C-alpha cells in the first residue's frame, strides 16, 4: 500500500503540475478530518506522512486533566494511566491509531479533500499562467465545436471560445 501512495502522489504531481509538498499536506489534512469525524470535531489529531517510505502515521493526543470538560481531547488521570503508567495532570498522552480503523467512509472523505485541493491548485496554476495575457492572442488547437462554442487545447490546459466572442461566419475545424 505504501508504494501505491508514493506512486499516486508522483503521478498527480507529474500530470497536474502540482507541488508535492502541497499534496502531502493535503493528504495529512484529509486524514486528520477523517479522524475528527470519528473521534470528535475538537480532537487533537497528529498525522504524519513519511515521504521516503510512504508510511502514514496517525495519532490522537489526549491531555491529562483533573476533571474532563471535553472528552474529545481530555482524559482523567486514571484513564491516561491505562495507556501510560506514569501519566500525571498536564501530560499529553499520544495514542497511535491504525489507518484501517477509519473505514471506507473516512478514507473517502480524505480522498475528496485531496481531489478538491488538487483541482483548486490546478485552477490557480492556469489562472497564473494566463492572467498576464489578457488582451493578447494565444495559439491552440481546436478540439471540439459544441453548439457554436469552440473548445481549444492550449499548452497545458483547455480554453473555451464562446460563440459571442468569435468572428462572424468563421469556420473552426
VENQUI-V116987 format. One record per backbone hydrogen bond with DSSP energy under -0.5 kcal/mol. NH is the residue of the N-H (numbers start at 0). CO is the residue of the C=O. If there is no record, write none. Layout:
nh->(NH,NH)
co->(CO,CO)
//
This chain:
nh->(4,5,6,7,8,9,10,11,12,13,14,15,16,17,22,23,24,25,26,27,28,29,30,31,32,33,34,35,36,37,38,39,42,43,44,45,47,49,49,50,53,56,56,57,57,58,59,60,61,61,62,63,64,64,72,73,74,76,79,80,81,81,82,82,83,86,89,90,92,92,94,94,95,96,100,101,105,106,107,108,109,110,111,112,113,114,115,116,117,118,119,120,121,122,123,124,125,126,127,128,129,130,132,133,135,140,142,143,145,145,148,149,150,151,151,152,153,153,158,160,160,161,164,165,169)
co->(0,1,2,3,4,5,6,7,8,9,10,11,12,12,18,19,20,21,22,23,24,25,26,27,28,29,30,31,32,33,34,35,39,60,42,58,56,47,54,48,49,47,54,55,96,45,94,43,59,92,72,90,62,74,69,69,62,64,75,76,77,78,78,79,79,83,63,87,61,90,59,92,93,57,97,98,101,102,103,104,105,106,107,108,109,110,111,112,113,114,115,116,117,118,119,120,121,122,123,124,125,126,129,130,132,152,150,150,143,148,145,160,143,149,158,140,151,156,151,149,158,159,161,162,166)
//
